[in-house]
Amino acid sequence: MQINEEVLARTIQRCRERRILIPTFAQQRDPHLVPEKVKSRLKEVGLWEIDPIDLFRITWKNEPVEHGGLFGDGTWIEFPPELTGVEARIIGLVGKYFPTGSHKVGAAFGCLVPRLVTGQFDPTVNKAVWPSTGNYCRGGAFDSALLDCTAVAILPEEMSRERFDWLESIGAEVIATPGCESNVKEVYDKCWEIRKTRPDCVIFNQFDEFGNAVWHYHMTGSIIQEIFERLGEGHQLAAYVSATGSAGTVAAGDFLRTKHPLMRVVVSEALQCPTLYQFGFGGHRIEGIGDKHVPWIHNVRNTDMVCAIDDEQCMSLLRLFNEPVGHEYLMRTLTGDFVAQLPLLGISSICNLITAIKTAQYHEFGSRDVIFTCLTDSADLYESRLRDLSDERGPYTTERAIADQARYIDGVVMDHMRELTYFDRKALHNFKYFTWIEQQGKTVEALRELWDPDFWVRTFNQVEEWDRLIESFNRETGVLDLL
């Protein structure tokens, strides 16, 4: 990465004045490396506060508290066979305890900070534009606020009201584009308009910013490996499941493949918009997994299977997992402690859980097999959706809970699954052409480079250099000495 010394000097001065200390990727991966001065400050600060010290809470290992927490081993849920109906162990990483309530704040960090510490983004002049279908623009706006620069959030107008309200509350400029979750092209069109008319804006597109995938490769991949190792002997990491979305989270599978060569990487998407499953299109309600194209940063060569999930299944289970009547019914067969954790699953998290169950069924995984997935966000971000469902369908009843469990949990079967051959993966790779070369101005040579496995090795191995630049930047600001 080329360093712009003039811009870098201004950025260092800004961070010195605002007392902004930037964590390294190594510190996000292993918070034991965080300086004691930083930990002392964190004890005084809330998880969602607009305080630069909360940059150090961009990690899977936050204590699950709203204020003053430090670090632990992470938070995860193991779903019991009484719920899943399969012998395989299914474990989900909990994203709620990131600032903003979603791991997307980490993906945004991975895109912004390398440019910040090389002088490719000037917080004294530039505005950071975060095109998104939801959580990524929230994460980007939060990172921008901590770094004292202006954020522009772009997201479809039909996303949940909570997203818009929160973005406005922290002073982000919010642009709503036409359509729903799957209307990603409309978001891209707005980006082109901004490029042409607002030269002070720098666009951080999660769908083609490799920092997104690099962050998940090292952070999400490494914590899954750590949790797996704690399970002890006699287990095998059989599969990793992730909704497609921007494909950043999928990159954790690339990391895990280096440790477990025979594991499966399974991606999920909405049946109503079966882009990878059937080269299809449409609108859907699984917020957080925008479709109708293959993200530039998706290493499809490393994807083994695609699973399409009915969005009605996710919406019905959102009610079952959150309504008091649903909890009362579930506690007939499940412990109260486990049922109390179900609100930690947002809509796309439920999609991932169903995909994990289908994966276990398809591959006939047994009790020694472990499947990991990510619970990207929690039901806290979808309270308006629960109200909408209640208004539309009436109060939730025991009869409805019985039907939802029977149909959408006990009735999970191996439908709408596509196991990818080499030919299939190459076809999905080629499908990138129509979005990225014809519409977004990338080159055929760059597309061909993405098919080369060595390209991804080089891309994922950048973090040591990034950390060196971050450490140099922090020395220049002198902020640690000022804490």
C-alpha positions in Angstrom: 0.0 0.0 0.0 1.4 3.4 -1.0 1.8 5.8 1.9 0.7 9.5 1.4 3.0 11.2 3.9 1.2 14.6 3.8 -2.2 13.1 4.6 -0.7 10.7 7.2 0.8 13.6 9.1 -2.6 15.3 9.3 -4.2 12.1 10.4 -1.6 11.5 13.1 -2.2 15.1 14.4 -6.0 14.5 14.4 -5.6 11.3 16.4 -3.2 12.9 18.8 -5.6 15.7 19.5 -8.6 13.4 19.9 -6.7 10.8 22.0 -7.4 8.1 19.4 -5.3 4.9 19.9 -5.8 2.2 17.2 -5.7 -1.5 18.1 -3.7 -3.9 16.1 -5.3 -7.0 14.5 -3.2 -9.0 16.9 -4.8 -7.3 19.9 -8.3 -7.8 18.5 -7.5 -11.5 18.0 -5.9 -11.8 21.5 -7.0 -9.1 23.9 -4.4 -10.2 26.5 -2.0 -8.1 24.4 -4.1 -4.9 25.1 -2.1 -2.5 27.3 -3.3 -2.2 31.0 -3.9 1.5 30.5 -6.5 0.7 27.9 -8.1 -1.9 30.1 -8.4 0.6 32.9 -10.2 3.1 30.6 -12.5 0.4 29.3 -13.8 -0.3 32.8 -15.4 3.2 32.7 -16.9 3.0 29.2 -20.1 1.4 27.9 -20.1 -1.1 25.0 -21.8 1.2 22.6 -20.4 4.6 23.7 -18.9 6.9 21.2 -15.5 6.9 22.8 -12.3 6.1 20.9 -11.3 3.6 23.5 -14.1 1.3 22.3 -12.0 0.6 19.2 -10.5 -2.0 21.5 -13.9 -3.7 21.9 -13.9 -4.7 18.2 -13.3 -8.3 19.1 -15.2 -11.6 19.6 -13.8 -11.8 23.1 -15.7 -9.0 24.9 -17.3 -9.9 28.2 -21.1 -10.1 27.6 -22.0 -7.0 29.6 -23.3 -3.6 28.5 -20.8 -1.4 30.5 -17.3 -1.7 31.9 -16.6 -5.2 30.6 -13.1 -6.4 29.7 -12.3 -9.6 27.9 -12.8 -13.4 28.1 -12.8 -16.3 25.7 -15.8 -15.2 23.7 -19.5 -16.0 23.8 -21.1 -18.9 22.0 -24.1 -21.1 22.1 -24.2 -24.9 21.5 -27.6 -26.0 20.2 -28.8 -29.2 21.8 -29.9 -32.2 19.8 -33.4 -31.8 21.4 -33.8 -28.7 19.3 -31.8 -29.6 16.2 -32.7 -33.2 15.8 -29.2 -34.1 14.7 -26.3 -35.7 16.6 -23.7 -33.3 15.3 -22.6 -30.5 17.7 -23.7 -27.2 16.3 -22.0 -24.1 17.8 -22.8 -20.5 17.1 -20.5 -17.5 17.8 -22.6 -14.7 19.4 -22.2 -11.3 17.7 -24.4 -9.3 20.1 -21.5 -8.2 22.3 -19.7 -6.2 19.6 -20.2 -2.5 19.7 -23.4 -1.9 17.6 -24.5 -5.4 18.4 -23.0 -7.0 15.3 -19.6 -8.3 14.1 -19.9 -6.0 11.0 -18.1 -3.3 13.1 -15.0 -5.5 12.7 -15.4 -5.9 9.0 -15.7 -2.1 8.7 -12.5 -1.7 10.8 -10.7 -4.0 8.4 -11.6 -1.8 5.5 -11.0 1.6 7.1 -7.9 1.4 9.2 -5.4 0.1 6.6 -6.2 3.2 4.6 -6.1 5.5 7.6 -2.6 4.5 8.7 -1.3 4.8 5.2 -2.7 8.3 4.5 -5.2 7.0 1.9 -8.1 8.4 3.9 -8.0 11.9 5.4 -10.4 12.2 8.3 -9.9 16.0 8.3 -11.3 16.2 4.8 -12.9 13.0 3.6 -16.3 11.5 4.4 -16.4 7.7 4.8 -19.2 6.2 2.7 -20.6 2.8 3.9 -22.8 1.1 1.3 -24.6 -1.8 3.0 -27.8 -3.8 3.4 -27.8 -3.1 7.2 -25.2 -3.9 9.8 -22.1 -3.0 7.9 -23.1 0.7 7.5 -23.9 0.8 11.2 -20.4 -0.7 12.0 -18.8 1.8 9.6 -20.7 4.7 11.1 -19.6 3.7 14.6 -15.9 3.3 13.6 -16.1 6.7 11.8 -17.6 8.3 14.9 -14.8 6.9 17.1 -12.2 8.2 14.7 -13.9 11.6 14.5 -14.8 11.5 10.8 -18.1 11.9 9.0 -20.0 8.8 7.9 -22.4 8.5 5.0 -24.5 5.3 5.4 -26.3 3.9 2.3 -28.9 1.1 2.8 -32.2 0.0 1.3 -35.3 1.8 2.5 -37.1 -1.4 3.6 -34.5 -2.3 6.2 -35.6 -2.4 9.9 -36.4 0.9 11.5 -33.9 0.3 14.3 -31.0 0.7 11.8 -32.1 4.1 10.5 -32.9 5.4 14.0 -29.5 4.5 15.4 -27.6 5.9 12.4 -29.4 9.2 12.7 -28.7 9.3 16.5 -24.9 9.3 16.0 -25.0 12.0 13.3 -24.4 9.9 10.2 -25.7 11.1 6.9 -28.3 8.4 5.9 -29.2 7.7 2.3 -32.1 5.2 1.7 -32.1 3.5 -1.7 -35.1 1.8 -3.3 -36.1 -1.7 -2.5 -35.3 -4.4 0.1 -32.5 -6.6 1.3 -31.7 -8.0 -2.2 -31.6 -4.6 -4.0 -27.9 -4.2 -3.9 -27.5 -2.8 -7.4 -29.5 0.3 -6.3 -26.9 0.8 -3.5 -24.1 0.5 -6.1 -25.8 3.0 -8.3 -25.9 5.5 -5.5 -22.2 5.0 -5.0 -21.5 5.9 -8.6 -23.5 9.0 -8.2 -21.5 10.0 -5.1 -18.2 9.3 -6.9 -19.2 11.7 -9.7 -20.6 14.5 -7.5 -18.8 14.4 -4.1 -15.0 14.2 -4.5 -14.6 14.5 -0.7 -16.2 11.0 -0.2 -14.3 7.8 0.0 -16.4 4.6 -0.6 -15.7 1.5 1.5 -17.8 -1.1 -0.4 -17.9 -4.2 1.8 -18.6 -6.4 -1.3 -15.2 -5.6 -2.9 -13.0 -4.4 0.0 -10.7 -7.2 0.9 -10.1 -5.8 4.4 -13.6 -7.2 5.2 -12.6 -10.8 4.3 -9.1 -10.4 5.8 -10.6 -9.3 9.2 -12.9 -12.4 9.3 -10.2 -14.7 8.1 -8.0 -13.9 11.1 -10.6 -12.9 13.8 -13.6 -15.1 13.1 -11.5 -18.1 11.9 -9.1 -18.0 14.8 -11.7 -17.9 17.6 -13.5 -20.8 16.0 -10.3 -22.8 16.0 -9.7 -21.8 19.7 -13.2 -23.0 20.7 -12.8 -26.2 18.8 -9.6 -27.0 20.5 -11.3 -26.6 23.9 -13.7 -29.4 23.0 -11.0 -31.9 23.6 -9.9 -35.1 21.7 -12.3 -37.2 19.6 -13.9 -34.4 17.6 -13.5 -33.2 14.1 -14.4 -29.8 12.7 -16.8 -31.0 10.0 -18.2 -27.8 8.6 -18.4 -24.1 8.7 -21.7 -22.4 7.8 -22.1 -18.7 6.8 -24.8 -16.7 5.1 -23.3 -15.1 2.0 -24.0 -11.4 2.4 -20.8 -9.6 1.5 -18.9 -12.9 1.8 -16.6 -11.4 4.4 -17.7 -13.9 7.1 -17.3 -16.7 4.6 -13.6 -16.0 4.7 -13.3 -17.6 8.1 -13.8 -20.9 6.2 -10.6 -20.1 4.3 -8.7 -19.9 7.5 -10.3 -23.0 9.0 -9.5 -25.0 5.8 -5.8 -24.4 6.5 -6.3 -26.3 9.8 -8.9 -28.8 8.7 -8.5 -29.6 5.0 -11.4 -32.0 4.8 -14.0 -29.7 6.4 -16.9 -28.3 4.3 -17.6 -24.6 3.8 -21.4 -24.1 3.3 -23.0 -20.8 2.4 -26.7 -20.0 2.9 -28.9 -17.5 1.1 -32.6 -16.8 0.8 -34.8 -19.2 -1.2 -36.7 -16.2 -2.5 -33.5 -14.9 -4.1 -31.5 -18.0 -5.0 -28.4 -16.3 -6.6 -25.8 -19.0 -5.9 -28.2 -21.8 -5.7 -30.0 -21.3 -9.0 -28.6 -18.0 -10.6 -31.9 -16.6 -9.4 -33.3 -13.3 -8.3 -36.1 -11.8 -6.2 -36.8 -10.0 -2.9 -36.6 -11.5 0.6 -36.7 -10.7 4.3 -33.5 -12.2 5.7 -31.8 -8.9 6.6 -28.1 -8.8 6.3 -27.5 -11.1 3.3 -28.0 -9.0 0.2 -28.1 -10.9 -3.1 -28.5 -10.9 -6.9 -24.7 -11.0 -7.4 -21.6 -12.8 -6.3 -19.4 -10.5 -4.1 -16.0 -9.7 -5.5 -14.3 -10.9 -2.2 -16.0 -14.3 -2.2 -13.5 -17.0 -2.8 -16.0 -19.3 -4.5 -13.3 -21.8 -5.2 -13.3 -22.6 -1.5 -17.1 -23.1 -1.2 -18.4 -26.6 -1.1 -22.2 -26.2 -0.8 -25.0 -23.7 -1.2 -28.2 -23.9 0.9 -31.3 -21.8 0.2 -33.5 -21.0 3.2 -37.2 -19.9 3.0 -37.4 -16.5 4.6 -40.8 -17.4 6.1 -39.0 -20.1 8.1 -36.7 -17.5 9.6 -39.6 -15.0 10.4 -41.7 -17.7 12.0 -38.8 -18.9 14.1 -38.0 -15.3 15.1 -41.4 -15.2 16.8 -41.0 -18.7 18.3 -37.6 -17.8 19.8 -38.7 -14.4 21.2 -42.4 -14.4 22.1 -43.1 -15.4 25.8 -45.6 -18.0 24.6 -42.9 -19.5 22.4 -40.5 -19.7 25.2 -43.1 -21.3 27.5 -43.7 -24.0 24.9 -40.1 -24.6 24.1 -39.3 -25.2 27.8 -41.4 -28.3 27.7 -38.4 -30.0 26.1 -35.5 -27.6 26.5 -33.9 -26.1 29.6 -34.9 -22.6 30.6 -31.2 -21.4 30.5 -30.9 -22.4 26.9 -34.3 -21.0 25.8 -33.3 -17.7 27.5 -30.4 -17.5 25.0 -32.5 -17.8 21.8 -33.0 -14.0 21.5 -29.3 -13.8 20.8 -30.3 -15.0 17.2 -31.2 -12.3 14.7 -32.9 -13.2 11.4 -29.8 -14.2 9.5 -28.5 -16.1 12.5 -31.7 -18.3 12.4 -30.9 -18.8 8.6 -27.4 -20.0 9.6 -28.8 -22.4 12.2 -31.2 -24.0 9.8 -28.4 -24.4 7.2 -26.2 -26.1 9.9 -29.0 -28.6 10.6 -29.5 -29.3 6.9 -25.7 -29.7 6.5 -25.6 -32.3 9.3 -28.4 -34.2 7.8 -27.0 -34.1 4.3 -23.5 -35.3 5.3 -24.8 -37.7 8.0 -22.6 -36.1 10.6 -22.5 -37.9 14.0 -21.7 -36.9 17.6 -18.0 -36.5 16.9 -18.6 -33.9 14.2 -18.7 -30.2 15.0 -20.4 -27.5 12.9 -19.6 -23.8 13.5 -21.6 -20.8 12.4 -21.9 -17.1 13.3 -24.9 -15.5 15.1 -24.2 -12.2 13.3 -26.6 -10.1 15.4 -29.5 -10.6 17.9 -33.2 -10.0 18.0 -32.5 -6.7 19.7 -32.1 -5.2 16.2 -35.4 -6.6 15.0 -38.0 -5.5 17.6 -39.9 -3.5 14.9 -40.1 -6.7 12.8 -41.6 -8.6 15.8 -44.1 -5.8 16.2 -44.9 -5.9 12.5 -45.5 -9.7 12.6 -47.7 -9.3 15.7 -49.8 -6.6 14.0 -50.0 -8.6 10.8 -50.8 -12.1 12.2 -52.2 -11.4 15.7 -51.0 -12.5 19.1 -48.6 -15.4 19.3 -50.3 -18.5 20.6 -49.4 -22.0 21.8 -51.0 -23.5 18.8 -48.8 -21.3 16.5 -45.7 -22.3 18.5 -46.5 -26.0 18.1 -47.0 -25.5 14.4 -43.8 -23.5 13.9 -41.7 -26.0 15.8 -43.2 -28.9 13.9 -42.8 -27.3 10.5 -39.7 -25.2 10.8 -37.5 -27.1 13.3 -38.7 -30.7 13.4 -39.6 -30.6 9.8 -36.2 -29.5 8.5 -35.2 -31.7 5.5 -32.5 -31.8 2.9 -34.2 -29.6 0.3 -32.8 -26.7 -1.7 -29.2 -27.7 -1.3 -26.5 -27.7 -4.0 -23.2 -29.4 -3.6 -20.7 -27.6 -5.8 -18.4 -29.4 -8.3 -15.3 -27.8 -9.6 -17.3 -26.9 -12.7 -20.0 -25.3 -10.5 -17.5 -23.2 -8.6 -15.9 -21.9 -11.8 -19.4 -21.0 -13.1 -20.1 -18.9 -10.0 -16.7 -17.3 -10.3 -17.5 -16.4 -13.9 -20.9 -15.0 -12.8 -19.0 -12.2 -11.1 -18.3 -10.8 -14.6 -21.7 -9.3 -15.1 -21.7 -7.3 -11.9 -18.1 -6.4 -11.5 -16.7 -5.9 -15.0 -19.8 -4.8 -16.9 -21.3 -2.6 -14.1 -18.6 -1.7 -11.6 -15.6 -1.1 -13.9 -13.2 -3.9 -12.8 -11.0 -5.7 -15.3 -11.1 -9.2 -16.8 -7.4 -9.6 -15.7 -8.4 -8.9 -12.1 -11.3 -11.4 -12.3 -8.9 -14.1 -13.6 -6.5 -13.4 -10.7 -9.3 -14.2 -8.2 -9.3 -17.8 -9.4 -5.7 -18.2 -8.5 -5.3 -19.7 -5.0 -2.1 -17.9 -4.4 -3.9 -14.6 -4.8 -5.9 -15.4 -1.7 -2.8 -16.5 0.3 -1.2 -13.1 -0.4 -4.4 -11.2 0.4 -5.0 -12.9 3.7 -1.4 -12.6 4.8 -1.3 -8.8 4.9 -2.1 -8.3 8.5 1.4 -8.4 9.9 2.3 -5.5 7.6 -0.9 -3.7 8.7 0.0 -4.2 12.3 3.4 -2.8 11.8 1.9 0.3 10.2 -0.6 0.6 13.1 2.1 0.3 15.7 4.2 3.0 13.9 1.1 5.2 13.7 0.4 4.9 17.4 4.0 5.7 18.3 3.8 8.9 16.2 0.6 10.0 18.0 1.9 9.2 21.4 -1.6 8.6 22.7 -0.8 5.6 24.8 1.5 7.7 26.9 -1.3 10.2 27.4 -3.8 7.8 28.7 
